[in-house]
Amino acid sequence: MNTRSKSITELFGIKYPIIQAGMVWVSGAKLASASANAGALGIIGAGSMNPELLKQHLDKAKSLTSGPLAINLPLLYSRIEEQIEIALSSGIRIFFTSAGSPKKFTSYLKSKDCTVVHVCSSPELAKKCQDAGVDAVVAEGFEAGGHNGRDEITTMSLIPQVVDTVSIPVIAAGGIGDGRGIAAALCLGAAGVQIGSRFAATVESSAHDNFKQAIVNAASGDTALTLKELVPVRLIKNNFYDQVKELTDKCASPEQLKELLGKGRAKKGILEGDLEEGELEIGQVSALIKDVPSVADLVSRLVEEYEAAIGGLPKSLDS
């Protein structure tokens, strides 16, 4: 695709500079292995897995592909050390970390000959990631689904700022759902892209069919960034969102919001398919998603769309 993207394909040993994001209740063994088989980097989302379940998914994924696999680790998880050791013992050597300090485990993972990537939402955090020794950063704009940055910097603004701040490869994320988005991200200086929402609506995604259909049905403006008093999260507006909004409009305390959240809201919506009371985490790009293809068909389509997009660009601005 371009010389920068070559650094990403070489770093991860993949055909295309496309990373399938690690998403709770979505990115299990089937999705990660299918992504790896299609030439992308498949990531198992460990945020919704206890260590025992993670081991099962790692074993299954390895049985389904010989391609590179990675794991996404939200650093706020209480059993993170166990997850790391299970991943290492399973042969995982590519770690995507998020939701915490990049200093926490980078040195340890690097001592185990691992490649480490940290998710950031600002150029300042990207610089801290580089200083911590990571191999690349995912710069995620606030269009993205799920947990998000507080600064609300859009992807188009964020990527060139991060590219100008660090010397390590930058992977663009947030609002990328087709080949046009990939082309735009690479034009902004990204070395590759991480795509979540589009992969959530695939055959191999672990998400409930109700959730996949909700993604397909989503229109522009159907998602919102909320729960900024706790951890900002983008989700589809539904009855649960309305309850959150009612509380925040009344200046509810974090404790009151936590009481409403309870436990398992994301599982209820994404894995169990409760479209009213569940937390339906998805990005703004959902408005572009109109079908539920296989991962193989999706990756082929992304490549074709990218090639069509760059082929249609004028050679110069005065042409």
Contacts in CASP RR format, 6 or more apart in sequence:
PFRMAT RR
TARGET T0000
AUTHOR 0000-0000-0000
METHOD contacts of the structure
MODEL  1
MNTRSKSITELFGIKYPIIQAGMVWVSGAKLASASANAGALGIIGAGSMN
PELLKQHLDKAKSLTSGPLAINLPLLYSRIEEQIEIALSSGIRIFFTSAG
SPKKFTSYLKSKDCTVVHVCSSPELAKKCQDAGVDAVVAEGFEAGGHNGR
DEITTMSLIPQVVDTVSIPVIAAGGIGDGRGIAAALCLGAAGVQIGSRFA
ATVESSAHDNFKQAIVNAASGDTALTLKELVPVRLIKNNFYDQVKELTDK
CASPEQLKELLGKGRAKKGILEGDLEEGELEIGQVSALIKDVPSVADLVS
RLVEEYEAAIGGLPKSLDS
1 16 0 8 1.000
1 17 0 8 1.000
1 182 0 8 1.000
1 186 0 8 1.000
1 306 0 8 1.000
2 186 0 8 1.000
4 169 0 8 1.000
4 186 0 8 1.000
4 189 0 8 1.000
4 190 0 8 1.000
4 191 0 8 1.000
4 192 0 8 1.000
5 17 0 8 1.000
5 186 0 8 1.000
5 191 0 8 1.000
5 192 0 8 1.000
6 17 0 8 1.000
7 169 0 8 1.000
7 191 0 8 1.000
8 14 0 8 1.000
8 17 0 8 1.000
8 136 0 8 1.000
8 169 0 8 1.000
8 171 0 8 1.000
8 191 0 8 1.000
8 192 0 8 1.000
9 15 0 8 1.000
9 16 0 8 1.000
9 17 0 8 1.000
11 115 0 8 1.000
11 135 0 8 1.000
11 136 0 8 1.000
11 169 0 8 1.000
12 19 0 8 1.000
12 41 0 8 1.000
12 68 0 8 1.000
12 70 0 8 1.000
12 94 0 8 1.000
12 115 0 8 1.000
13 68 0 8 1.000
14 36 0 8 1.000
14 39 0 8 1.000
14 40 0 8 1.000
14 41 0 8 1.000
14 68 0 8 1.000
15 39 0 8 1.000
15 40 0 8 1.000
16 39 0 8 1.000
16 40 0 8 1.000
16 299 0 8 1.000
16 302 0 8 1.000
16 303 0 8 1.000
17 186 0 8 1.000
17 191 0 8 1.000
17 192 0 8 1.000
17 193 0 8 1.000
18 39 0 8 1.000
18 40 0 8 1.000
18 41 0 8 1.000
18 182 0 8 1.000
18 192 0 8 1.000
18 193 0 8 1.000
18 195 0 8 1.000
18 299 0 8 1.000
18 302 0 8 1.000
19 40 0 8 1.000
19 41 0 8 1.000
19 42 0 8 1.000
19 43 0 8 1.000
19 70 0 8 1.000
19 96 0 8 1.000
19 138 0 8 1.000
19 171 0 8 1.000
19 192 0 8 1.000
19 193 0 8 1.000
19 194 0 8 1.000
19 195 0 8 1.000
20 27 0 8 1.000
20 31 0 8 1.000
20 32 0 8 1.000
20 35 0 8 1.000
20 40 0 8 1.000
20 41 0 8 1.000
20 42 0 8 1.000
20 43 0 8 1.000
20 194 0 8 1.000
20 195 0 8 1.000
20 196 0 8 1.000
20 199 0 8 1.000
20 295 0 8 1.000
21 27 0 8 1.000
21 43 0 8 1.000
21 72 0 8 1.000
21 173 0 8 1.000
21 194 0 8 1.000
21 195 0 8 1.000
21 196 0 8 1.000
21 199 0 8 1.000
22 43 0 8 1.000
22 44 0 8 1.000
22 45 0 8 1.000
22 72 0 8 1.000
22 96 0 8 1.000
22 196 0 8 1.000
23 45 0 8 1.000
23 72 0 8 1.000
23 146 0 8 1.000
23 196 0 8 1.000
23 199 0 8 1.000
23 200 0 8 1.000
23 281 0 8 1.000
24 45 0 8 1.000
24 47 0 8 1.000
24 48 0 8 1.000
24 266 0 8 1.000
24 267 0 8 1.000
24 270 0 8 1.000
24 281 0 8 1.000
25 48 0 8 1.000
25 206 0 8 1.000
25 207 0 8 1.000
25 266 0 8 1.000
25 267 0 8 1.000
25 270 0 8 1.000
25 271 0 8 1.000
26 45 0 8 1.000
26 199 0 8 1.000
26 200 0 8 1.000
26 205 0 8 1.000
26 206 0 8 1.000
26 207 0 8 1.000
26 270 0 8 1.000
27 42 0 8 1.000
27 43 0 8 1.000
27 44 0 8 1.000
27 45 0 8 1.000
27 72 0 8 1.000
27 199 0 8 1.000
27 205 0 8 1.000
27 206 0 8 1.000
28 44 0 8 1.000
28 45 0 8 1.000
28 57 0 8 1.000
28 61 0 8 1.000
28 206 0 8 1.000
29 44 0 8 1.000
29 56 0 8 1.000
29 57 0 8 1.000
29 58 0 8 1.000
29 60 0 8 1.000
29 61 0 8 1.000
29 64 0 8 1.000
30 60 0 8 1.000
30 64 0 8 1.000
30 204 0 8 1.000
30 205 0 8 1.000
30 206 0 8 1.000
31 42 0 8 1.000
31 199 0 8 1.000
31 202 0 8 1.000
31 204 0 8 1.000
31 205 0 8 1.000
31 206 0 8 1.000
31 295 0 8 1.000
32 42 0 8 1.000
32 43 0 8 1.000
32 44 0 8 1.000
32 45 0 8 1.000
32 57 0 8 1.000
32 61 0 8 1.000
32 65 0 8 1.000
32 69 0 8 1.000
32 70 0 8 1.000
33 42 0 8 1.000
33 60 0 8 1.000
33 61 0 8 1.000
33 64 0 8 1.000
33 65 0 8 1.000
33 69 0 8 1.000
34 64 0 8 1.000
34 65 0 8 1.000
34 202 0 8 1.000
34 204 0 8 1.000
34 294 0 8 1.000
34 295 0 8 1.000
34 296 0 8 1.000
35 41 0 8 1.000
35 42 0 8 1.000
35 43 0 8 1.000
35 199 0 8 1.000
35 295 0 8 1.000
35 299 0 8 1.000
36 42 0 8 1.000
36 61 0 8 1.000
36 65 0 8 1.000
36 67 0 8 1.000
36 68 0 8 1.000
36 69 0 8 1.000
37 64 0 8 1.000
37 65 0 8 1.000
37 67 0 8 1.000
37 295 0 8 1.000
37 296 0 8 1.000
38 295 0 8 1.000
38 296 0 8 1.000
38 298 0 8 1.000
38 299 0 8 1.000
38 300 0 8 1.000
39 67 0 8 1.000
39 299 0 8 1.000
40 299 0 8 1.000
41 68 0 8 1.000
41 69 0 8 1.000
41 70 0 8 1.000
41 94 0 8 1.000
42 68 0 8 1.000
42 69 0 8 1.000
42 70 0 8 1.000
43 69 0 8 1.000
43 70 0 8 1.000
43 71 0 8 1.000
43 72 0 8 1.000
43 96 0 8 1.000
44 54 0 8 1.000
44 57 0 8 1.000
44 58 0 8 1.000
44 61 0 8 1.000
44 69 0 8 1.000
44 70 0 8 1.000
44 71 0 8 1.000
44 72 0 8 1.000
45 71 0 8 1.000
45 72 0 8 1.000
46 54 0 8 1.000
46 71 0 8 1.000
46 72 0 8 1.000
46 73 0 8 1.000
46 74 0 8 1.000
46 77 0 8 1.000
46 83 0 8 1.000
46 87 0 8 1.000
47 72 0 8 1.000
47 73 0 8 1.000
47 74 0 8 1.000
47 77 0 8 1.000
48 266 0 8 1.000
48 267 0 8 1.000
48 271 0 8 1.000
49 57 0 8 1.000
49 83 0 8 1.000
50 79 0 8 1.000
51 79 0 8 1.000
51 82 0 8 1.000
51 83 0 8 1.000
51 86 0 8 1.000
54 71 0 8 1.000
54 83 0 8 1.000
54 86 0 8 1.000
54 87 0 8 1.000
55 86 0 8 1.000
55 90 0 8 1.000
58 69 0 8 1.000
58 71 0 8 1.000
58 86 0 8 1.000
58 87 0 8 1.000
58 90 0 8 1.000
58 92 0 8 1.000
59 90 0 8 1.000
61 69 0 8 1.000
62 69 0 8 1.000
62 90 0 8 1.000
68 94 0 8 1.000
69 92 0 8 1.000
69 94 0 8 1.000
70 92 0 8 1.000
70 94 0 8 1.000
70 95 0 8 1.000
70 96 0 8 1.000
71 83 0 8 1.000
71 87 0 8 1.000
71 92 0 8 1.000
71 94 0 8 1.000
71 95 0 8 1.000
71 96 0 8 1.000
72 96 0 8 1.000
72 97 0 8 1.000
72 98 0 8 1.000
73 80 0 8 1.000
73 83 0 8 1.000
73 84 0 8 1.000
73 87 0 8 1.000
73 95 0 8 1.000
73 96 0 8 1.000
73 97 0 8 1.000
73 98 0 8 1.000
73 105 0 8 1.000
74 80 0 8 1.000
74 97 0 8 1.000
74 98 0 8 1.000
74 99 0 8 1.000
74 100 0 8 1.000
74 147 0 8 1.000
75 97 0 8 1.000
75 98 0 8 1.000
75 99 0 8 1.000
75 100 0 8 1.000
75 101 0 8 1.000
75 104 0 8 1.000
75 105 0 8 1.000
76 99 0 8 1.000
76 100 0 8 1.000
77 83 0 8 1.000
80 105 0 8 1.000
84 95 0 8 1.000
84 105 0 8 1.000
84 108 0 8 1.000
84 109 0 8 1.000
87 95 0 8 1.000
88 112 0 8 1.000
88 114 0 8 1.000
92 114 0 8 1.000
93 112 0 8 1.000
93 113 0 8 1.000
93 114 0 8 1.000
93 115 0 8 1.000
94 114 0 8 1.000
94 115 0 8 1.000
94 117 0 8 1.000
95 105 0 8 1.000
95 109 0 8 1.000
95 114 0 8 1.000
95 115 0 8 1.000
95 116 0 8 1.000
95 117 0 8 1.000
96 117 0 8 1.000
96 118 0 8 1.000
96 119 0 8 1.000
96 138 0 8 1.000
97 104 0 8 1.000
97 105 0 8 1.000
97 106 0 8 1.000
97 116 0 8 1.000
97 117 0 8 1.000
97 118 0 8 1.000
97 119 0 8 1.000
98 118 0 8 1.000
98 119 0 8 1.000
98 138 0 8 1.000
98 147 0 8 1.000
99 119 0 8 1.000
99 147 0 8 1.000
99 231 0 8 1.000
101 128 0 8 1.000
101 132 0 8 1.000
102 116 0 8 1.000
102 118 0 8 1.000
102 128 0 8 1.000
102 129 0 8 1.000
102 132 0 8 1.000
102 133 0 8 1.000
102 134 0 8 1.000
103 128 0 8 1.000
103 132 0 8 1.000
105 116 0 8 1.000
106 116 0 8 1.000
106 118 0 8 1.000
106 132 0 8 1.000
106 133 0 8 1.000
106 134 0 8 1.000
107 132 0 8 1.000
107 133 0 8 1.000
109 116 0 8 1.000
110 116 0 8 1.000
110 133 0 8 1.000
115 135 0 8 1.000
115 136 0 8 1.000
116 133 0 8 1.000
116 134 0 8 1.000
116 135 0 8 1.000
117 134 0 8 1.000
117 135 0 8 1.000
117 136 0 8 1.000
117 137 0 8 1.000
117 138 0 8 1.000
117 171 0 8 1.000
118 129 0 8 1.000
118 132 0 8 1.000
118 134 0 8 1.000
118 137 0 8 1.000
118 138 0 8 1.000
119 137 0 8 1.000
119 138 0 8 1.000
119 140 0 8 1.000
119 173 0 8 1.000
120 126 0 8 1.000
120 128 0 8 1.000
120 129 0 8 1.000
120 137 0 8 1.000
120 138 0 8 1.000
120 139 0 8 1.000
120 140 0 8 1.000
120 162 0 8 1.000
121 139 0 8 1.000
121 140 0 8 1.000
121 141 0 8 1.000
121 142 0 8 1.000
121 148 0 8 1.000
121 149 0 8 1.000
121 150 0 8 1.000
121 151 0 8 1.000
121 153 0 8 1.000
121 158 0 8 1.000
122 149 0 8 1.000
122 151 0 8 1.000
122 153 0 8 1.000
122 158 0 8 1.000
123 158 0 8 1.000
123 161 0 8 1.000
123 162 0 8 1.000
123 164 0 8 1.000
123 165 0 8 1.000
123 166 0 8 1.000
124 165 0 8 1.000
126 137 0 8 1.000
126 139 0 8 1.000
126 162 0 8 1.000
126 165 0 8 1.000
126 166 0 8 1.000
126 170 0 8 1.000
127 165 0 8 1.000
127 166 0 8 1.000
129 137 0 8 1.000
129 166 0 8 1.000
129 168 0 8 1.000
130 137 0 8 1.000
130 166 0 8 1.000
130 167 0 8 1.000
130 168 0 8 1.000
134 168 0 8 1.000
135 168 0 8 1.000
135 169 0 8 1.000
136 168 0 8 1.000
136 169 0 8 1.000
136 170 0 8 1.000
136 171 0 8 1.000
136 191 0 8 1.000
137 162 0 8 1.000
137 166 0 8 1.000
137 168 0 8 1.000
137 169 0 8 1.000
137 170 0 8 1.000
137 171 0 8 1.000
138 171 0 8 1.000
138 172 0 8 1.000
138 173 0 8 1.000
138 194 0 8 1.000
139 155 0 8 1.000
139 158 0 8 1.000
139 159 0 8 1.000
139 162 0 8 1.000
139 170 0 8 1.000
139 171 0 8 1.000
139 172 0 8 1.000
139 173 0 8 1.000
139 190 0 8 1.000
140 148 0 8 1.000
140 149 0 8 1.000
140 155 0 8 1.000
140 158 0 8 1.000
140 173 0 8 1.000
140 174 0 8 1.000
140 194 0 8 1.000
141 148 0 8 1.000
141 149 0 8 1.000
141 153 0 8 1.000
141 154 0 8 1.000
141 155 0 8 1.000
141 158 0 8 1.000
141 173 0 8 1.000
141 174 0 8 1.000
141 175 0 8 1.000
142 148 0 8 1.000
142 149 0 8 1.000
142 151 0 8 1.000
142 152 0 8 1.000
142 153 0 8 1.000
142 154 0 8 1.000
142 174 0 8 1.000
142 225 0 8 1.000
142 232 0 8 1.000
142 234 0 8 1.000
143 154 0 8 1.000
143 155 0 8 1.000
143 174 0 8 1.000
143 175 0 8 1.000
143 234 0 8 1.000
143 283 0 8 1.000
143 284 0 8 1.000
143 285 0 8 1.000
144 155 0 8 1.000
144 173 0 8 1.000
144 174 0 8 1.000
144 175 0 8 1.000
144 196 0 8 1.000
144 197 0 8 1.000
144 234 0 8 1.000
144 283 0 8 1.000
145 174 0 8 1.000
145 196 0 8 1.000
145 197 0 8 1.000
145 223 0 8 1.000
145 233 0 8 1.000
145 234 0 8 1.000
145 235 0 8 1.000
145 281 0 8 1.000
145 282 0 8 1.000
145 283 0 8 1.000
145 284 0 8 1.000
146 233 0 8 1.000
146 234 0 8 1.000
146 235 0 8 1.000
146 281 0 8 1.000
146 282 0 8 1.000
146 283 0 8 1.000
147 231 0 8 1.000
147 232 0 8 1.000
147 233 0 8 1.000
147 281 0 8 1.000
148 225 0 8 1.000
148 232 0 8 1.000
148 233 0 8 1.000
148 234 0 8 1.000
149 232 0 8 1.000
150 228 0 8 1.000
150 232 0 8 1.000
152 225 0 8 1.000
153 161 0 8 1.000
155 172 0 8 1.000
155 173 0 8 1.000
155 174 0 8 1.000
155 175 0 8 1.000
155 176 0 8 1.000
155 185 0 8 1.000
156 184 0 8 1.000
156 188 0 8 1.000
159 170 0 8 1.000
159 172 0 8 1.000
159 185 0 8 1.000
159 188 0 8 1.000
159 189 0 8 1.000
159 190 0 8 1.000
160 188 0 8 1.000
160 189 0 8 1.000
162 170 0 8 1.000
163 170 0 8 1.000
163 188 0 8 1.000
163 189 0 8 1.000
163 190 0 8 1.000
169 191 0 8 1.000
169 192 0 8 1.000
170 189 0 8 1.000
170 190 0 8 1.000
170 191 0 8 1.000
170 192 0 8 1.000
171 190 0 8 1.000
171 191 0 8 1.000
171 192 0 8 1.000
171 193 0 8 1.000
171 194 0 8 1.000
172 185 0 8 1.000
172 186 0 8 1.000
172 188 0 8 1.000
172 190 0 8 1.000
172 192 0 8 1.000
172 193 0 8 1.000
172 194 0 8 1.000
173 193 0 8 1.000
173 194 0 8 1.000
173 195 0 8 1.000
173 196 0 8 1.000
174 194 0 8 1.000
174 283 0 8 1.000
174 284 0 8 1.000
174 285 0 8 1.000
175 181 0 8 1.000
175 197 0 8 1.000
175 283 0 8 1.000
175 284 0 8 1.000
175 285 0 8 1.000
176 182 0 8 1.000
176 184 0 8 1.000
176 185 0 8 1.000
176 193 0 8 1.000
176 194 0 8 1.000
176 195 0 8 1.000
176 198 0 8 1.000
176 285 0 8 1.000
177 195 0 8 1.000
177 197 0 8 1.000
177 198 0 8 1.000
177 285 0 8 1.000
177 288 0 8 1.000
177 289 0 8 1.000
177 302 0 8 1.000
178 198 0 8 1.000
178 288 0 8 1.000
178 301 0 8 1.000
178 302 0 8 1.000
178 305 0 8 1.000
179 302 0 8 1.000
179 303 0 8 1.000
179 305 0 8 1.000
179 306 0 8 1.000
179 308 0 8 1.000
179 309 0 8 1.000
180 305 0 8 1.000
180 306 0 8 1.000
180 309 0 8 1.000
181 193 0 8 1.000
181 309 0 8 1.000
182 192 0 8 1.000
182 193 0 8 1.000
182 302 0 8 1.000
182 305 0 8 1.000
182 306 0 8 1.000
182 309 0 8 1.000
183 306 0 8 1.000
183 309 0 8 1.000
183 310 0 8 1.000
185 192 0 8 1.000
185 193 0 8 1.000
186 192 0 8 1.000
186 193 0 8 1.000
195 302 0 8 1.000
197 215 0 8 1.000
197 282 0 8 1.000
197 283 0 8 1.000
197 285 0 8 1.000
197 286 0 8 1.000
197 289 0 8 1.000
198 285 0 8 1.000
198 289 0 8 1.000
198 298 0 8 1.000
198 302 0 8 1.000
199 205 0 8 1.000
199 295 0 8 1.000
199 298 0 8 1.000
200 207 0 8 1.000
200 211 0 8 1.000
200 212 0 8 1.000
200 215 0 8 1.000
200 282 0 8 1.000
201 207 0 8 1.000
201 212 0 8 1.000
201 215 0 8 1.000
201 216 0 8 1.000
201 286 0 8 1.000
201 289 0 8 1.000
201 291 0 8 1.000
201 292 0 8 1.000
202 292 0 8 1.000
202 293 0 8 1.000
202 294 0 8 1.000
202 295 0 8 1.000
202 298 0 8 1.000
203 292 0 8 1.000
203 293 0 8 1.000
203 294 0 8 1.000
203 295 0 8 1.000
204 294 0 8 1.000
204 295 0 8 1.000
205 212 0 8 1.000
206 271 0 8 1.000
207 270 0 8 1.000
207 271 0 8 1.000
208 269 0 8 1.000
208 270 0 8 1.000
208 271 0 8 1.000
208 272 0 8 1.000
208 273 0 8 1.000
209 273 0 8 1.000
210 269 0 8 1.000
210 273 0 8 1.000
210 274 0 8 1.000
210 275 0 8 1.000
211 269 0 8 1.000
211 270 0 8 1.000
211 271 0 8 1.000
211 273 0 8 1.000
211 275 0 8 1.000
211 280 0 8 1.000
212 292 0 8 1.000
213 292 0 8 1.000
214 236 0 8 1.000
214 275 0 8 1.000
214 280 0 8 1.000
214 282 0 8 1.000
215 236 0 8 1.000
215 282 0 8 1.000
215 286 0 8 1.000
215 289 0 8 1.000
216 289 0 8 1.000
216 290 0 8 1.000
216 291 0 8 1.000
216 292 0 8 1.000
218 236 0 8 1.000
218 282 0 8 1.000
218 286 0 8 1.000
218 287 0 8 1.000
218 289 0 8 1.000
219 287 0 8 1.000
220 284 0 8 1.000
220 287 0 8 1.000
221 284 0 8 1.000
221 287 0 8 1.000
222 236 0 8 1.000
222 237 0 8 1.000
222 286 0 8 1.000
222 287 0 8 1.000
223 234 0 8 1.000
223 235 0 8 1.000
223 236 0 8 1.000
223 237 0 8 1.000
223 282 0 8 1.000
223 283 0 8 1.000
223 284 0 8 1.000
223 286 0 8 1.000
224 234 0 8 1.000
224 235 0 8 1.000
224 237 0 8 1.000
224 241 0 8 1.000
225 232 0 8 1.000
225 233 0 8 1.000
225 234 0 8 1.000
226 232 0 8 1.000
226 233 0 8 1.000
226 234 0 8 1.000
226 235 0 8 1.000
226 241 0 8 1.000
226 244 0 8 1.000
226 245 0 8 1.000
226 248 0 8 1.000
227 233 0 8 1.000
227 244 0 8 1.000
227 248 0 8 1.000
227 257 0 8 1.000
227 261 0 8 1.000
229 248 0 8 1.000
229 252 0 8 1.000
229 254 0 8 1.000
229 257 0 8 1.000
230 254 0 8 1.000
230 257 0 8 1.000
230 258 0 8 1.000
230 261 0 8 1.000
233 279 0 8 1.000
233 281 0 8 1.000
234 281 0 8 1.000
234 282 0 8 1.000
234 283 0 8 1.000
234 284 0 8 1.000
235 241 0 8 1.000
235 279 0 8 1.000
235 280 0 8 1.000
235 281 0 8 1.000
235 282 0 8 1.000
236 280 0 8 1.000
236 282 0 8 1.000
236 286 0 8 1.000
238 275 0 8 1.000
238 276 0 8 1.000
238 277 0 8 1.000
238 278 0 8 1.000
238 280 0 8 1.000
239 276 0 8 1.000
239 277 0 8 1.000
240 265 0 8 1.000
240 276 0 8 1.000
240 277 0 8 1.000
240 278 0 8 1.000
240 279 0 8 1.000
240 280 0 8 1.000
243 260 0 8 1.000
244 257 0 8 1.000
244 260 0 8 1.000
247 256 0 8 1.000
247 257 0 8 1.000
247 260 0 8 1.000
248 257 0 8 1.000
261 279 0 8 1.000
264 279 0 8 1.000
265 277 0 8 1.000
265 278 0 8 1.000
265 279 0 8 1.000
266 278 0 8 1.000
266 279 0 8 1.000
266 281 0 8 1.000
268 274 0 8 1.000
268 277 0 8 1.000
268 278 0 8 1.000
268 279 0 8 1.000
269 275 0 8 1.000
269 277 0 8 1.000
269 278 0 8 1.000
269 279 0 8 1.000
269 280 0 8 1.000
270 278 0 8 1.000
270 279 0 8 1.000
270 280 0 8 1.000
270 281 0 8 1.000
293 301 0 8 1.000
END
